[in-house]
Each structure stands twice: as structure tokens, then as C-alpha cells.
Amino acid sequence: MSDCLFCRIVEGEIPSKRIYEDETAVAFLDINPWQQGHALVIPRRHVKDVLEDPAALAEIAPAIGTVGDLLKERLGATACNILSNAGADSGQEVFHLHVHVLPRYADNPGISNMRGPVTTDLDQVHARLVGGE
């Protein structure tokens, strides 16, 4: 869909800080992160949300797991919140299925602290995730 922001990211028309991709999914850093390393995992094919086609979530589940492990290995996260909004009233802003993978750290635990301090820029976080630093 040419008017879908995330479809355009998949096609490479819009730049992103990609941290993982496979034949069914693409993962990149969220441009308005709630935590250091906050990533989005999306299917390559256009699906409006998880309720439109629940099978799409199963298709990207391996990528979600891989991204969670990457955030823990490279950024020192001790846990992750996994979240997907379905519909405008839930807070969904881009109507292409996406799963937020929010790395969590021991110094800011719990769901009430899901939106935490973010102190480094995307370039630094991206370099750590894809460069292995």
C-alpha cells in the first residue's frame, strides 16, 4: 500500500534503523522510544492490525522472539514488554500491524514504568544492536 508508512519502510522508500529482518518480518527502532532500544516488529505484508488477521501475529512471532533476545544480549535488558494496539481507540497510530518490543531494565521495572527515561540517541542504540558493540 503506497500510502502506508510501514509498507514504505519495508520497501526501503523511507529510512529506518533496522535491527532485524527475515522473509516475513522487519524490525526497527521506534522513533519515539519509551525505553532504550524500543523496537517495532512488523510483517512485510500489509495487515491493518492483529484482529484483522491473527495469523499474521504467528508469522512474525519468531522475529519478535529474536528481537527480544537481541535487546537483552546487546543492551543488557533483563526483560521485555510485548505490546500491540488494534484500532484507533487503543492508541494505534499507524494502521499496519506492529508489535512493540520494549526492553526493560532492573533500574526501572514494572508495567507502571513502561515509559521510562531514554538518554541515548537512536544512532548509538542502533550501532550497539547491529554492530555488536
Salt bridges, closest charged atoms under 4 A:
GLU13 OE1 - ARG8 NE 3.11
GLU21 OE1 - ARG18 NH1 2.89
GLU21 OE1 - ARG44 NH2 2.82
ASP30 OD2 - HIS38 NE2 3.45
ASP30 OD2 - HIS100 ND1 3.91
ASP53 OD2 - ARG45 NH2 2.72
GLU59 OE1 - ARG45 NE 3.00
ASP123 OD1 - LYS17 NZ 2.32
